[in-house]
Amino acid sequence: MRAVLFDPTDRSFLNEILPPELGTRARQDPAANGAMGFRQRPRRSEMRERLRRTPVRQEMGDINEDIARMRASAARHREYVGQLLDLLSRKQLDKMRDRGVQRTDATPEIARLGMLMARTVFDHLVIARREELDAGLCDIESLWAYLMNDDGYHFASSLIKWDMYMPPNLWASFIYQIIQGAVASFLDVVEEDSTDDSSD
């Protein structure tokens, strides 16, 4: 019996214990069974390694795709904003021509808009810290430092979040004045000999 078991050339025994297709391959190549085992071990190891690495590669691919989408979205956002700024400049130049102003750029108008926004920020900063200023608890230099140290983040947070020292609805006043003041001045034309009348 042992001789039969170790004799791969015994066709009757192989036909009984192996499926037809495997029996045929075994008869054609008596050494196939042993060699197949050695060939499959590195392949199985390679497959396990691929399966282990695939989730990492897939996750990195997803992250890269998300970053690419965010960058594309940011680029499109800048493109839209740039188009609005270009349109604003063209409209300002059209308004100048209607008013007979002989200039080819809107730099003074943009500068005036920037001054308007700065004045609105300072207005609300003084309102928020008026009591401290009047009491001598702070001065203009320290107020400037408070605004600039974190690029206005703390001041903006105090407008949005509840603050017992902040006058009620100051954030709403700030938003309305910034947006309405800016929009109202978009098509203002600065004359050559005009002075700043924004305080009137």
Backbone as ProteinMPNN parsed JSONL, in Angstrom:
{"seq_chain_A": "MRAVLFDPTDRSFLNEILPPELGTRARQDPAANGAMGFRQRPRRSEMRERLRRTPVRQEMGDINEDIARMRASAARHREYVGQLLDLLSRKQLDKMRDRGVQRTDATPEIARLGMLMARTVFDHLVIARREELDAGLCDIESLWAYLMNDDGYHFASSLIKWDMYMPPNLWASFIYQIIQGAVASFLDVVEEDSTDDSSD", "coords_chain_A": {"N_chain_A": [[0.825, -1.203, 0.0], [1.916, 1.261, 0.834], [3.777, 1.535, -1.109], [2.224, 1.999, -3.311], [1.016, 4.442, -2.627], [3.187, 6.18, -2.729], [3.821, 6.075, -5.321], [3.602, 7.971, -7.978], [2.943, 7.297, -10.521], [0.973, 5.446, -10.738], [-1.826, 5.022, -12.35], [-4.515, 4.143, -11.93], [-4.891, 4.501, -9.201], [-4.505, 7.264, -8.966], [-6.631, 8.19, -10.529], [-8.775, 7.575, -8.91], [-8.552, 9.175, -6.626], [-8.12, 11.805, -7.423], [-9.565, 14.703, -9.081], [-10.648, 14.599, -12.541], [-9.327, 16.578, -14.168], [-7.105, 17.332, -12.66], [-5.919, 14.882, -12.276], [-5.156, 14.243, -14.877], [-3.204, 16.265, -15.348], [-1.375, 15.533, -13.423], [-0.61, 13.021, -14.325], [0.635, 13.725, -16.675], [2.771, 15.272, -15.789], [4.702, 14.092, -13.508], [6.155, 15.322, -11.491], [4.806, 17.592, -10.968], [3.091, 18.154, -8.811], [4.685, 18.505, -6.524], [6.371, 20.581, -7.363], [4.509, 22.579, -7.872], [3.608, 23.353, -5.361], [5.868, 24.674, -4.318], [6.02, 26.809, -6.142], [3.663, 28.17, -5.601], [3.921, 29.204, -3.041], [5.595, 31.653, -2.925], [3.928, 33.208, -4.559], [1.524, 33.358, -3.104], [2.459, 34.709, -0.861], [3.17, 37.102, -2.063], [0.656, 37.979, -2.926], [-0.628, 38.355, -0.456], [0.904, 40.484, 0.486], [0.27, 42.439, -1.402], [-2.474, 42.745, -0.874], [-2.259, 43.731, 1.693], [-1.036, 46.205, 1.273], [-2.758, 47.539, -0.426], [-5.093, 48.929, 0.779], [-3.769, 51.132, 1.986], [-2.57, 52.435, -0.192], [-4.9, 53.073, -1.549], [-6.169, 54.743, 0.289], [-4.312, 56.867, 0.415], [-4.533, 57.666, -2.212], [-7.172, 58.601, -2.225], [-6.932, 60.784, -0.473], [-5.15, 62.398, -1.9], [-6.735, 62.949, -4.113], [-8.77, 64.42, -2.876], [-7.305, 66.66, -2.034], [-6.508, 67.653, -4.508], [-9.021, 68.323, -5.545], [-9.801, 70.347, -3.738], [-7.826, 72.252, -4.227], [-8.386, 72.84, -6.889], [-10.944, 73.889, -6.559], [-10.354, 76.15, -5.001], [-8.783, 77.562, -6.81], [-10.678, 78.076, -8.793], [-12.397, 79.677, -7.303], [-10.747, 81.955, -6.848], [-10.541, 82.751, -9.468], [-13.2, 83.506, -10.076], [-13.518, 85.651, -8.244], [-11.537, 87.353, -9.209], [-12.629, 87.942, -11.723], [-14.877, 89.413, -10.943], [-13.605, 91.636, -9.777], [-12.303, 92.66, -12.031], [-14.546, 93.339, -13.558], [-15.641, 95.304, -11.899], [-13.627, 97.26, -12.12], [-13.861, 97.894, -14.85], [-16.475, 98.938, -14.923], [-16.134, 101.155, -13.287], [-14.374, 102.678, -14.854], [-16.044, 103.153, -17.048], [-17.942, 104.77, -15.775], [-16.355, 106.955, -15.161], [-15.744, 107.94, -17.724], [-18.309, 108.714, -18.456], [-18.578, 110.81, -16.719], [-16.729, 112.536, -17.674], [-14.111, 112.327, -16.781], [-10.733, 112.137, -17.276], [-9.043, 109.573, -17.046], [-7.22, 106.491, -16.925], [-7.257, 104.446, -15.159], [-8.508, 102.995, -12.103], [-7.413, 103.442, -9.633], [-7.502, 105.491, -7.538], [-10.208, 105.232, -6.786], [-10.359, 102.603, -5.806], [-8.598, 102.879, -3.68], [-10.033, 104.655, -2.107], [-12.209, 103.055, -1.453], [-10.906, 101.134, 0.101], [-10.133, 102.782, 2.255], [-12.656, 103.413, 3.252], [-13.506, 100.905, 4.244], [-11.537, 100.481, 6.188], [-12.136, 102.62, 7.913], [-14.67, 101.83, 8.833], [-14.058, 99.468, 10.247], [-12.43, 100.576, 12.282], [-14.29, 102.315, 13.477], [-16.098, 100.504, 14.716], [-14.372, 99.116, 16.347], [-13.628, 101.114, 18.181], [-16.152, 101.642, 19.287], [-16.57, 99.204, 20.596], [-14.589, 99.246, 22.549], [-14.872, 101.593, 23.924], [-15.491, 102.362, 26.611], [-13.222, 101.468, 28.036], [-11.28, 103.061, 26.833], [-12.148, 105.657, 27.558], [-11.902, 105.467, 30.292], [-9.229, 105.318, 30.594], [-8.022, 102.865, 30.681], [-6.936, 101.671, 28.501], [-5.044, 102.646, 25.575], [-4.673, 104.275, 22.354], [-2.522, 103.022, 21.058], [-2.356, 100.521, 22.38], [-4.849, 99.578, 21.698], [-4.592, 99.342, 18.952], [-2.632, 97.341, 18.908], [-4.098, 95.254, 20.051], [-5.919, 94.77, 17.974], [-4.251, 94.065, 15.809], [-2.492, 92.023, 16.557], [-3.379, 89.385, 16.227], [-4.301, 89.451, 13.659], [-6.858, 90.551, 13.753], [-8.525, 88.529, 14.601], [-9.455, 87.983, 17.259], [-10.979, 90.239, 17.775], [-12.931, 90.017, 15.749], [-14.078, 87.613, 16.6], [-15.162, 88.438, 19.025], [-17.169, 90.055, 18.089], [-18.881, 88.281, 16.816], [-19.405, 86.164, 18.646], [-21.07, 85.857, 21.842], [-20.493, 88.492, 24.056], [-20.108, 89.975, 27.084], [-19.201, 92.525, 27.398], [-19.561, 93.727, 25.022], [-21.395, 95.943, 23.003], [-24.878, 95.401, 22.267], [-25.835, 93.712, 19.261], [-23.742, 94.684, 17.739], [-22.239, 93.315, 15.871], [-24.04, 92.931, 13.779], [-24.436, 95.557, 12.955], [-21.852, 96.127, 12.07], [-21.546, 94.373, 9.865], [-23.6, 95.261, 8.137], [-22.777, 97.933, 7.669], [-20.24, 97.627, 6.516], [-20.783, 96.132, 4.13], [-22.898, 97.571, 2.855], [-21.786, 100.132, 2.75], [-19.501, 99.653, 1.185], [-20.61, 98.699, -1.255], [-22.143, 100.905, -1.995], [-20.152, 102.687, -2.614], [-18.85, 101.641, -4.781], [-19.07, 102.61, -7.43], [-18.403, 105.232, -7.127], [-16.828, 108.199, -8.206], [-13.668, 109.558, -8.026], [-12.763, 112.787, -8.066], [-10.195, 114.855, -9.518], [-9.481, 117.058, -7.919], [-10.794, 116.535, -5.595], [-11.701, 116.186, -2.144], [-11.508, 114.122, 0.824], [-14.608, 113.293, 1.738], [-15.851, 111.506, 3.344], [-16.374, 111.66, 6.0], [-18.485, 113.302, 6.312]], "CA_chain_A": [[0.0, 0.0, 0.0], [2.799, 2.421, 0.893], [4.421, 1.671, -2.422], [1.25, 2.605, -4.221], [0.858, 5.834, -2.253], [4.355, 6.955, -3.131], [4.075, 5.883, -6.745], [2.721, 8.896, -8.699], [2.643, 6.841, -11.879], [-0.121, 4.493, -10.682], [-2.953, 5.753, -12.929], [-5.786, 3.738, -11.343], [-4.994, 5.129, -7.883], [-4.667, 8.708, -9.171], [-7.966, 8.438, -11.048], [-9.74, 7.431, -7.84], [-8.474, 10.206, -5.577], [-7.99, 13.148, -7.986], [-10.497, 15.057, -10.162], [-10.097, 14.242, -13.854], [-8.373, 17.53, -14.746], [-5.854, 17.268, -11.905], [-5.295, 13.597, -12.553], [-4.507, 14.324, -16.174], [-1.983, 17.049, -15.227], [-0.41, 14.76, -12.64], [-0.045, 11.968, -15.16], [1.529, 14.305, -17.671], [3.973, 15.782, -15.141], [4.71, 13.482, -12.177], [6.772, 16.209, -10.49], [4.069, 18.855, -10.946], [2.505, 18.428, -7.507], [5.699, 19.05, -5.635], [6.852, 21.876, -7.857], [3.427, 23.563, -7.771], [3.595, 23.864, -4.01], [6.95, 25.647, -4.161], [5.723, 27.999, -6.931], [2.541, 28.905, -5.044], [4.244, 29.899, -1.795], [5.927, 33.069, -3.132], [2.78, 33.927, -5.112], [0.614, 33.649, -2.009], [3.081, 35.758, -0.062], [3.069, 38.348, -2.834], [-0.734, 38.408, -2.903], [-0.907, 38.901, 0.87], [1.548, 41.792, 0.561], [-0.536, 43.367, -2.201], [-3.701, 43.036, -0.14], [-1.92, 44.565, 2.845], [-0.684, 47.553, 0.84], [-3.818, 48.157, -1.232], [-5.863, 49.971, 1.481], [-2.941, 52.319, 2.2], [-2.474, 53.146, -1.465], [-6.213, 53.606, -1.877], [-6.411, 55.879, 1.172], [-3.474, 57.97, -0.052], [-5.116, 58.157, -3.453], [-8.362, 59.396, -1.885], [-6.474, 62.05, 0.1], [-4.605, 63.203, -2.993], [-7.864, 63.425, -4.916], [-9.435, 65.483, -2.109], [-6.448, 67.846, -2.094], [-6.606, 68.186, -5.87], [-10.335, 68.972, -5.684], [-9.792, 71.593, -2.967], [-6.997, 73.22, -4.946], [-9.133, 73.261, -8.073], [-12.034, 74.743, -6.097], [-9.77, 77.433, -4.599], [-8.386, 78.268, -8.032], [-11.896, 78.577, -9.421], [-12.865, 80.787, -6.461], [-9.921, 83.125, -7.169], [-10.9, 83.175, -10.821], [-14.467, 84.23, -9.995], [-13.277, 86.93, -7.571], [-10.799, 88.187, -10.153], [-13.56, 88.423, -12.742], [-15.676, 90.477, -10.335], [-12.747, 92.817, -9.643], [-12.124, 93.214, -13.38], [-15.801, 93.978, -13.933], [-15.717, 96.535, -11.122], [-12.722, 98.241, -12.728], [-14.439, 98.356, -16.121], [-17.625, 99.777, -14.626], [-15.63, 102.422, -12.789], [-13.859, 103.436, -15.995], [-17.213, 103.627, -17.796], [-18.529, 105.887, -15.029], [-15.447, 108.099, -15.332], [-15.945, 108.501, -19.063], [-19.584, 109.423, -18.428], [-18.397, 112.047, -15.973], [-15.701, 113.339, -18.329], [-12.828, 112.218, -16.079], [-9.754, 111.573, -18.206], [-8.087, 108.666, -16.413], [-7.286, 105.138, -17.495], [-7.25, 103.446, -14.091], [-9.42, 103.294, -11.001], [-6.654, 103.313, -8.388], [-8.046, 106.318, -6.45], [-11.491, 104.696, -6.332], [-10.073, 101.439, -4.975], [-8.001, 103.375, -2.443], [-11.117, 105.217, -1.307], [-12.969, 101.925, -0.924], [-10.118, 100.582, 1.205], [-10.237, 103.689, 3.39], [-13.991, 103.248, 3.819], [-13.527, 99.672, 5.027], [-10.709, 100.705, 7.371], [-12.869, 103.485, 8.83], [-15.742, 101.051, 9.459], [-13.427, 98.603, 11.245], [-12.012, 101.395, 13.423], [-15.504, 102.774, 14.149], [-16.652, 99.463, 15.563], [-13.374, 98.825, 17.376], [-13.757, 102.154, 19.207], [-17.414, 101.402, 19.988], [-16.419, 98.035, 21.454], [-13.644, 99.51, 23.639], [-15.013, 103.0, 24.293], [-15.431, 102.542, 28.053], [-11.83, 101.331, 28.452], [-10.562, 104.247, 26.376], [-12.532, 106.801, 28.374], [-11.416, 105.266, 31.665], [-7.773, 105.284, 30.606], [-7.541, 101.493, 30.838], [-6.164, 101.376, 27.307], [-4.857, 103.801, 24.711], [-4.778, 103.941, 20.929], [-1.471, 102.051, 20.712], [-2.746, 99.181, 22.851], [-6.008, 99.169, 20.911], [-4.024, 98.896, 17.678], [-1.98, 96.045, 19.144], [-5.177, 94.275, 20.234], [-6.497, 94.44, 16.669], [-3.289, 93.562, 14.829], [-1.65, 90.904, 17.019], [-3.867, 88.133, 15.645], [-4.971, 89.811, 12.405], [-8.258, 90.871, 13.979], [-9.345, 87.346, 14.892], [-10.138, 88.106, 18.545], [-12.003, 91.272, 17.634], [-14.014, 89.425, 14.964], [-14.765, 86.631, 17.447], [-15.972, 89.144, 20.021], [-18.351, 90.552, 17.399], [-19.776, 87.176, 16.455], [-19.8, 85.438, 19.85], [-21.62, 86.695, 22.895], [-19.491, 89.118, 24.906], [-20.858, 90.847, 27.99], [-18.701, 93.891, 27.277], [-19.811, 94.191, 23.663], [-22.75, 96.474, 22.807], [-25.715, 94.426, 21.544], [-26.027, 93.815, 17.808], [-22.644, 95.387, 17.084], [-21.817, 92.533, 14.711], [-24.964, 93.213, 12.678], [-24.117, 96.902, 12.481], [-20.589, 96.052, 11.321], [-21.784, 93.715, 8.576], [-24.384, 96.152, 7.281], [-22.016, 99.108, 7.266], [-19.177, 97.206, 5.596], [-21.304, 95.731, 2.822], [-23.637, 98.652, 2.214], [-20.862, 101.22, 2.452], [-18.648, 99.27, 0.063], [-21.389, 98.649, -2.489], [-22.54, 102.263, -2.354], [-18.999, 103.436, -3.116], [-18.222, 100.94, -5.896], [-19.052, 103.42, -8.641], [-18.049, 106.622, -6.852], [-15.704, 108.696, -8.996], [-12.839, 110.499, -7.292], [-12.31, 113.886, -8.928], [-8.791, 115.193, -9.335], [-9.295, 118.017, -6.84], [-11.75, 116.245, -4.538], [-11.174, 115.848, -0.832], [-12.233, 113.011, 1.449], [-15.8, 113.786, 2.415], [-16.525, 110.355, 3.929], [-16.762, 111.928, 7.386], [-19.674, 114.158, 6.33]], "C_chain_A": [[0.855, 1.247, 0.0], [3.479, 2.632, -0.441], [3.48, 2.33, -3.401], [1.1, 4.084, -3.932], [2.008, 6.708, -2.727], [4.716, 6.758, -4.58], [3.13, 6.774, -7.543], [2.362, 8.434, -10.095], [1.507, 5.836, -11.902], [-1.404, 5.195, -11.12], [-4.277, 5.402, -12.262], [-5.984, 4.413, -9.99], [-5.235, 6.638, -8.023], [-6.073, 9.029, -9.655], [-9.016, 8.367, -9.943], [-9.735, 8.629, -6.89], [-8.403, 11.618, -6.13], [-9.104, 13.43, -8.978], [-9.849, 14.79, -11.504], [-9.05, 15.221, -14.349], [-7.044, 17.505, -14.005], [-5.138, 15.951, -12.138], [-4.568, 13.609, -13.87], [-3.201, 15.074, -16.08], [-0.918, 16.277, -14.452], [0.204, 13.654, -13.47], [0.944, 12.547, -16.163], [2.833, 14.767, -17.05], [4.017, 15.234, -13.73], [5.265, 14.404, -11.119], [5.977, 17.495, -10.297], [3.578, 19.189, -9.555], [3.511, 19.055, -6.562], [6.148, 20.425, -6.061], [5.792, 22.943, -7.696], [3.393, 24.175, -6.375], [4.655, 24.924, -3.79], [6.661, 26.925, -4.941], [4.619, 28.836, -6.287], [2.905, 29.677, -3.788], [4.658, 31.349, -2.018], [4.759, 33.861, -3.712], [1.785, 34.278, -4.01], [1.167, 34.764, -1.132], [2.974, 37.111, -0.758], [1.637, 38.88, -2.812], [-1.105, 38.998, -1.547], [-0.311, 40.295, 1.021], [0.769, 42.831, -0.231], [-1.811, 43.757, -1.474], [-3.431, 43.939, 1.055], [-1.661, 46.007, 2.44], [-1.832, 48.266, 0.131], [-4.632, 49.185, -0.464], [-5.073, 51.244, 1.7], [-2.85, 53.13, 0.931], [-3.817, 53.778, -1.83], [-6.525, 54.826, -1.017], [-5.586, 57.083, 0.747], [-4.021, 58.55, -1.345], [-6.34, 59.014, -3.199], [-7.959, 60.761, -1.335], [-5.944, 62.957, -0.992], [-5.714, 63.755, -3.88], [-8.6, 64.556, -4.204], [-8.625, 66.777, -2.168], [-6.53, 68.486, -3.475], [-7.934, 68.896, -6.091], [-10.375, 70.301, -4.943], [-8.969, 72.663, -3.667], [-7.719, 73.741, -6.186], [-10.275, 74.194, -7.679], [-11.513, 76.119, -5.687], [-9.347, 78.244, -5.812], [-9.599, 78.845, -8.748], [-12.475, 79.749, -8.627], [-12.08, 82.064, -6.776], [-10.249, 83.654, -8.557], [-12.195, 83.986, -10.811], [-14.272, 85.608, -9.358], [-12.518, 87.879, -8.492], [-11.688, 88.749, -11.248], [-14.449, 89.545, -12.203], [-14.857, 91.763, -10.187], [-12.505, 93.475, -11.003], [-13.387, 93.936, -13.838], [-15.985, 95.295, -13.183], [-14.847, 97.622, -11.74], [-13.296, 98.785, -14.032], [-15.624, 99.278, -15.883], [-17.187, 101.146, -14.097], [-15.092, 103.296, -13.926], [-14.994, 103.958, -16.855], [-17.848, 104.837, -17.103], [-17.657, 107.144, -15.162], [-15.636, 108.754, -16.695], [-17.272, 109.251, -19.131], [-19.463, 110.77, -17.721], [-17.338, 112.957, -16.583], [-14.362, 113.325, -17.634], [-11.848, 111.483, -16.98], [-8.696, 110.788, -17.43], [-8.281, 107.277, -16.99], [-7.204, 104.058, -16.425], [-8.156, 103.926, -12.969], [-8.714, 103.186, -9.657], [-7.197, 104.209, -7.28], [-9.369, 105.791, -5.911], [-11.295, 103.481, -5.429], [-9.473, 101.872, -3.645], [-9.077, 103.949, -1.527], [-11.97, 104.113, -0.699], [-12.224, 101.283, 0.246], [-10.17, 101.463, 2.436], [-11.598, 103.585, 4.064], [-14.063, 102.008, 4.698], [-12.704, 99.83, 6.296], [-11.448, 101.558, 8.387], [-13.976, 102.714, 9.543], [-15.191, 100.122, 10.534], [-13.064, 99.413, 12.483], [-13.219, 101.931, 14.193], [-15.996, 101.739, 15.15], [-15.664, 99.028, 16.638], [-13.475, 99.841, 18.509], [-15.054, 101.973, 19.987], [-17.253, 100.268, 20.997], [-15.542, 98.319, 22.664], [-13.734, 100.95, 24.148], [-14.868, 103.221, 25.805], [-13.997, 102.438, 28.556], [-11.008, 102.535, 28.033], [-10.872, 105.452, 27.264], [-11.989, 106.69, 29.797], [-9.899, 105.239, 31.744], [-7.188, 103.901, 30.805], [-6.774, 101.002, 29.616], [-6.003, 102.66, 26.51], [-4.898, 103.352, 23.262], [-3.729, 102.913, 20.519], [-1.845, 100.643, 21.16], [-3.965, 98.672, 22.106], [-5.564, 98.655, 19.54], [-3.374, 97.519, 17.824], [-3.013, 94.948, 19.328], [-5.756, 93.831, 18.898], [-5.517, 93.67, 15.79], [-2.546, 92.305, 15.258], [-2.079, 89.572, 16.42], [-4.661, 88.39, 14.37], [-6.469, 90.022, 12.585], [-9.129, 89.704, 14.38], [-10.124, 87.514, 16.196], [-11.253, 89.144, 18.464], [-13.196, 90.733, 16.848], [-14.792, 88.408, 15.791], [-15.651, 87.309, 18.468], [-17.22, 89.746, 19.394], [-19.375, 89.444, 17.179], [-20.294, 86.451, 17.696], [-20.328, 86.414, 20.905], [-20.498, 87.194, 23.799], [-20.207, 90.135, 25.779], [-20.405, 92.302, 27.901], [-18.985, 94.502, 25.905], [-21.229, 94.748, 23.557], [-23.586, 95.509, 21.974], [-25.813, 94.763, 20.06], [-24.911, 94.595, 17.105], [-22.185, 94.643, 15.836], [-22.724, 92.802, 13.516], [-24.695, 94.592, 12.099], [-22.846, 96.887, 11.627], [-20.811, 95.469, 9.929], [-22.537, 94.641, 7.629], [-23.553, 97.332, 6.79], [-20.904, 98.749, 6.289], [-19.74, 96.945, 4.207], [-22.008, 96.891, 2.14], [-22.719, 99.82, 1.865], [-19.976, 100.909, 1.263], [-19.419, 99.307, -1.249], [-21.778, 100.054, -2.943], [-21.392, 103.061, -2.96], [-18.328, 102.78, -4.319], [-18.064, 101.85, -7.113], [-18.881, 104.909, -8.344], [-16.83, 107.001, -7.681], [-14.964, 109.747, -8.178], [-12.343, 111.558, -8.266], [-10.876, 114.242, -8.576], [-8.576, 116.103, -8.131], [-10.233, 117.777, -5.67], [-11.037, 115.965, -3.228], [-12.023, 114.752, -0.231], [-13.405, 113.572, 2.221], [-16.565, 112.667, 3.108], [-16.95, 110.594, 5.348], [-18.003, 112.792, 7.475], [-20.917, 113.336, 6.649]], "O_chain_A": [[0.575, 2.193, -0.736], [3.727, 3.764, -0.855], [3.902, 3.135, -4.231], [1.059, 4.899, -4.853], [1.799, 7.866, -3.089], [5.77, 7.204, -5.035], [1.98, 6.398, -7.771], [1.576, 9.082, -10.787], [1.102, 5.404, -12.981], [-2.011, 5.903, -10.317], [-5.097, 6.294, -12.045], [-7.088, 4.845, -9.658], [-6.05, 7.218, -7.306], [-6.654, 10.032, -9.24], [-10.046, 9.034, -10.034], [-10.787, 9.047, -6.407], [-8.608, 12.566, -5.373], [-9.56, 12.512, -9.659], [-8.622, 14.756, -11.6], [-8.017, 14.815, -14.881], [-5.983, 17.637, -14.616], [-3.909, 15.901, -12.191], [-3.477, 13.049, -13.982], [-2.192, 14.637, -16.634], [0.27, 16.345, -14.764], [1.396, 13.369, -13.347], [1.967, 11.932, -16.464], [3.888, 14.677, -17.679], [3.434, 15.833, -12.826], [4.89, 14.29, -9.952], [6.4, 18.387, -9.562], [3.626, 20.346, -9.137], [3.206, 20.033, -5.879], [6.29, 21.329, -5.238], [6.118, 24.096, -7.414], [3.174, 25.378, -6.225], [4.396, 25.949, -3.16], [7.005, 28.014, -4.482], [4.622, 30.062, -6.401], [2.28, 30.693, -3.484], [4.113, 32.226, -1.348], [4.6, 35.043, -3.406], [1.257, 35.39, -3.99], [0.43, 35.657, -0.711], [2.72, 38.133, -0.12], [1.422, 40.086, -2.692], [-1.805, 40.008, -1.475], [-0.931, 41.182, 1.608], [0.621, 43.971, 0.21], [-2.194, 44.927, -1.448], [-4.245, 44.797, 1.398], [-2.02, 46.932, 3.168], [-1.86, 49.496, 0.101], [-4.862, 50.265, -1.008], [-5.635, 52.336, 1.613], [-3.024, 54.348, 0.945], [-3.862, 54.889, -2.359], [-7.07, 55.817, -1.504], [-6.096, 58.204, 0.72], [-3.985, 59.762, -1.56], [-6.54, 60.032, -3.862], [-8.562, 61.777, -1.682], [-6.249, 64.15, -1.015], [-5.64, 64.893, -4.342], [-9.008, 65.531, -4.834], [-9.187, 67.86, -2.332], [-6.612, 69.708, -3.598], [-7.985, 69.941, -6.741], [-10.921, 71.279, -5.454], [-9.353, 73.832, -3.702], [-7.668, 74.932, -6.493], [-10.549, 75.173, -8.373], [-12.141, 77.136, -5.982], [-9.526, 79.461, -5.847], [-9.555, 79.968, -9.25], [-12.985, 80.705, -9.212], [-12.67, 83.129, -6.95], [-10.236, 84.863, -8.789], [-12.282, 85.029, -11.46], [-14.787, 86.608, -9.857], [-12.821, 89.071, -8.548], [-11.524, 89.899, -11.657], [-14.742, 90.508, -12.912], [-15.364, 92.855, -10.444], [-12.502, 94.701, -11.113], [-13.314, 95.011, -14.434], [-16.432, 96.286, -13.761], [-15.275, 98.769, -11.87], [-13.229, 99.986, -14.293], [-15.767, 100.292, -16.567], [-17.794, 102.167, -14.419], [-15.326, 104.504, -13.954], [-14.927, 105.085, -17.345], [-18.24, 105.803, -17.757], [-18.172, 108.257, -15.264], [-15.682, 109.98, -16.801], [-17.365, 110.295, -19.777], [-20.143, 111.736, -18.068], [-17.08, 114.04, -16.058], [-13.543, 114.215, -17.863], [-12.098, 110.352, -17.396], [-7.594, 111.282, -17.189], [-9.357, 106.93, -17.477], [-7.094, 102.876, -16.75], [-8.519, 105.1, -12.895], [-9.347, 102.873, -8.649], [-7.347, 103.733, -6.155], [-9.631, 105.888, -4.712], [-11.976, 103.34, -4.413], [-9.797, 101.305, -2.602], [-9.036, 103.749, -0.313], [-12.406, 104.225, 0.446], [-12.83, 100.929, 1.257], [-10.243, 100.953, 3.554], [-11.698, 103.657, 5.289], [-14.628, 102.06, 5.791], [-13.113, 99.371, 7.363], [-11.405, 101.274, 9.585], [-14.2, 102.922, 10.736], [-15.778, 99.997, 11.608], [-13.352, 98.997, 13.605], [-13.186, 101.998, 15.422], [-16.277, 102.067, 16.303], [-16.072, 98.614, 17.723], [-13.413, 99.465, 19.68], [-15.068, 102.129, 21.208], [-17.744, 100.361, 22.122], [-15.726, 97.697, 23.71], [-12.782, 101.465, 24.734], [-14.198, 104.162, 26.231], [-13.586, 103.226, 29.408], [-10.139, 102.987, 28.778], [-9.967, 106.178, 27.673], [-11.659, 107.695, 30.426], [-9.336, 105.147, 32.835], [-5.993, 103.764, 31.07], [-6.041, 100.017, 29.699], [-6.72, 103.636, 26.729], [-5.133, 102.177, 22.978], [-4.016, 102.025, 19.716], [-1.672, 99.682, 20.41], [-4.107, 97.467, 21.9], [-6.091, 97.663, 19.035], [-3.545, 96.646, 16.973], [-2.839, 93.838, 18.826], [-6.051, 92.651, 18.708], [-5.908, 92.727, 15.103], [-2.018, 91.588, 14.408], [-1.237, 88.72, 16.135], [-5.58, 87.641, 14.039], [-7.258, 89.714, 11.692], [-10.346, 89.853, 14.493], [-11.319, 87.222, 16.243], [-12.336, 88.95, 19.016], [-14.344, 90.962, 17.229], [-16.018, 88.339, 15.701], [-16.751, 86.839, 18.759], [-18.225, 89.934, 20.08], [-20.578, 89.65, 17.337], [-21.486, 86.156, 17.79], [-20.066, 87.616, 20.861], [-19.658, 86.416, 24.25], [-20.843, 91.057, 25.268], [-21.144, 93.209, 28.285], [-18.676, 95.669, 25.666], [-22.177, 94.087, 23.982], [-23.06, 94.863, 21.067], [-25.867, 95.927, 19.665], [-25.11, 95.107, 16.004], [-21.786, 95.266, 14.853], [-22.256, 92.892, 12.382], [-24.723, 94.772, 10.881], [-22.775, 97.55, 10.593], [-20.323, 96.008, 8.936], [-22.164, 94.79, 6.466], [-23.622, 97.689, 5.614], [-20.653, 99.488, 5.337], [-19.234, 97.476, 3.219], [-21.747, 97.171, 0.97], [-22.861, 100.427, 0.804], [-19.719, 101.775, 0.428], [-18.949, 99.871, -2.237], [-21.745, 100.356, -4.136], [-21.618, 103.997, -3.727], [-17.339, 103.304, -4.831], [-17.012, 101.845, -7.753], [-19.172, 105.752, -9.192], [-15.905, 106.203, -7.833], [-15.564, 110.709, -7.697], [-11.586, 111.253, -9.188], [-10.406, 113.965, -7.473], [-7.598, 115.942, -7.4], [-10.459, 118.668, -4.85], [-9.879, 115.546, -3.225], [-13.124, 114.476, -0.707], [-13.227, 114.246, 3.235], [-17.745, 112.811, 3.429], [-17.777, 109.855, 5.882], [-18.532, 113.008, 8.565], [-22.019, 113.882, 6.71]]}, "name": "protein", "num_of_chains": 1, "seq": "MRAVLFDPTDRSFLNEILPPELGTRARQDPAANGAMGFRQRPRRSEMRERLRRTPVRQEMGDINEDIARMRASAARHREYVGQLLDLLSRKQLDKMRDRGVQRTDATPEIARLGMLMARTVFDHLVIARREELDAGLCDIESLWAYLMNDDGYHFASSLIKWDMYMPPNLWASFIYQIIQGAVASFLDVVEEDSTDDSSD"}
